Amino acid sequence: MTKMQFAKRLQPLQSNVFADMDRAKAVAVATGRELIDLSLGSSDLPAQNHVIEAIAKSLDDPSTHAYLLFRGTQEFRYAAAQWYEQKFGIKVDPETEVLPLIGSQEGTAHLPLAILNPGDFGLLLDPGYPSHAGGVYLASGQIYPMALKAENNFLPVLTDIPASVLSQSKMMILSYPHNPTSVIAPLSFFQEAVAFCQNHNIVLVHDFTYVDLVFREDETPSPQSLIPSILQADPDKSISIEFFTLSKSYNMGGFRIGYAIGNAKLIQALRQVKAAVDFNQYLGILNGAIAALTGNQDGVKMAVNTFRQRRDAFIKALHHIGWQVPTPEATMYIWAKLPNNWSNNSIEFCTDLVKQTGIAASPGAGFGKAGEGYVRFALVQEPKILEIAVERIAKFINHV
């Protein structure tokens, strides 16, 4: 029998944190455990009614049933540009500086194919979102992990990158508010990153997934007081591209809709890659996204308030059992330093935890070497369920 041979680029993709935890969860359920899944950052909140109605209305329109090419996405691109301009005060050309995507994950995974030649370096956050590394591997690139440490507020120290790596580096991927650590980067850091990348001729990518999931008291902030966009540090869009998704702000994860805004040449390059891989998704989904971006934003505020309440309940419960964890300012995650017994084995902690209690979390090591010693909890359950989860966690910790 002929033995099939696969590309070497698949080797680094054989495992990831979500697939590993899925297997562990399946084992726990098979043994009768009641699962409380805090491992995956998939919002449990519903999309807003006006979004669903726009999609439903599209189903009865036969003109939406065909392939959707770039020209047919114009209304969505204009809505995305308008949303961005209103939020951050920077003009965007919807014809050349906006590209629809099947989520920001698709965009950040495909962009390295347009930027990297085999052997080129991508500079990635460590810990960071796994698909960022996956995209570099698929492009046959090398990864230089920029270690994020608590003493540096989980921001990379750019001057630590060796000159030998910089000479081969073509792209840097940032993502703040950050998954998994939940920290926010100030505009001053983005300005530093832009200057650094301009100096070294490096494309600067920003995955802005959690643009709205920020816990601030000011309900009507000005563009200057918002969590910064990378384009506020690079208003001429000289070397930057930013990725957005409707999965978190608008609870549309299952609809797979996002977009990129940035340098026109980068947008065109990514568009060329996408043209070789796929058309766009169903026009009805884009119509729903238009309704989300241009319609009533009360759903976004409701989502933020919901995750704030869950954050507060979970942190209070953790503190009550003696697990001191900082209160995050953003995202839907808690990034917790593990108790001493598991300080160097987050995978064992998470697999044993779900096996013995049914509580599923994500091991920090799954997000990169520098994530070891931490665990990420996703706040995708109601406060009462989160409190029950912490009770089970306390019993687990105290009996091991």
Residue, then its C-alpha position, 0 to 999 in steps of 0.5 A: m500500500t502506498k504511503m502518503q507523504f504530507a508537507k512538512r508545514l503541517q507538522p507544527l499544526q498537529s496539535n492546538v489548545f482547543a483540539d486538545m481540550d476538546r478531547a479531554k472534555a469528551v472523556a469527562v462527559a463520557t465518564g458522567r461528569e457535568l461539564i462547565d465549559l470555560s475553555l473556548g471564547s465563543s460568546d453564549l449571548p445571542a445576536q440582536n434581533h435586527v441582525i437576525e431579521a436582516i439575514a432572514k429577509s435576505l433568504d427570500d431574495p433570490s439575488t442573494h443566492a449566487y456567488l458574491l464577488f468583491r463588487g457585491t460587498q460594496e455596501f458592507r465595506y462602506a458600512a465598515a469604513q463608516w463604523y471605523e471613522q465614527k469610532f476612531g476619527i480616521k478616514v478610510d477608503p472603502e474601495t481600497e482600504v477595506l476587505p471583507l473576511i470570514g472572521s479575523q482568524e481567516g485574515t490573520a492566517h491568510l496574510p502571511l501567505a502574501i507577506l512571507n517567503p519561506g524562512d522569513f520571520g513573523l514576530l508573534l506575541d508569546p503567549g498569543y492566539p494560536s492561529h497567528a502561529g498557524g498562518v506563519y507555519l502555513a507560509s513556511g515562515q519562521i516564528y520569533p516569539m516575543a515573550l510577554k511578562a507580567e513585569n512588563n504588563f504583558l507588552p513585548v520589549l521590542t529592543d530585545i529582538p535580535a538583529s539577526v532575526l530582524s534582518q529576516s523579519k517581514m511581519m509583526i502581529l499584535s493583538y490588544p486587548h490581548n487574548p489570553t492575558s486580557v491586558i490593554a496596550p496604550l497608544s504610546f506602545f502602538q506608536e513605538a511599534v509603528a516606528f520600530c516596524q517602519n525603521h525595520n521595513i516590517v508589516l505591522v498587523h493588529d488583530f483587534t478582536y476585542v475592540d468593544l469588550v472593554f470595561r470602562e465607566d464612560e458610556t460615551p467616550s471620545p475617539q481619543s479616549l477609546i482603546p487605541s487602534i493601530l491606525q491612530a499610531d499610523p494614520d497614513k496607513s504606511i505599514s499597518i493593517e488591522f483586523f476586526t470581527l463581529s464575533k465578540s461585539y455582536n455575538m455573530g461568531g457562528f456567522r463567520i464575518g469580519y473585515a480588514i482595514g489598512n494599507a491599500k497594498l496590503i489589502q490588495a495582497l490579501r485580496q489576491v490570496k483570498a481570490a485563490v482560496d474562496f469567494n465571499q460568504y453569503l450576502g445575507i450574512l453581510n446584510g446582517a453585519i451591515a445591520a449590526l454596524t449601522g444599527n442600534q448599538d445597545g446590544v454591544k453595551m449589553a454584551v459589555n455589561t454582561f461580561r463585566q458582571r461575570r468578570d466581577a462574580f468570577i474574580k470575587a469567587l476566586h479571591h474568596i477561595g484564596w486565589q488572587v487574580p488581577t481584575p482584567e480591564a477587557t476581553m471575556y477572559i481571566w488569565a490566572k497564575l496557577p497555584n504552586n503545585w502546577s506552576n510548570n504544568s498547565i496542561e496537567f492542571c487543565t486535564d486533571l481539572v476537567k477529568q475530576t470536576g467537569i470544569a474545562a479551562s485552557p492551559g496557558a502553555g497552549f498559547g505559547k511557551a511564555g504562557e506556561g504557569y497560567v490558565r485561561f478561563a472564558l467567561v461564557q457562563e452565567p454568574k451563578i454557574l461561574e460561582i459553582a465552577v469556582e466551588r468545584i475548582a476549590k475542592f480540586i485544589n484542596h484535595v490534590 
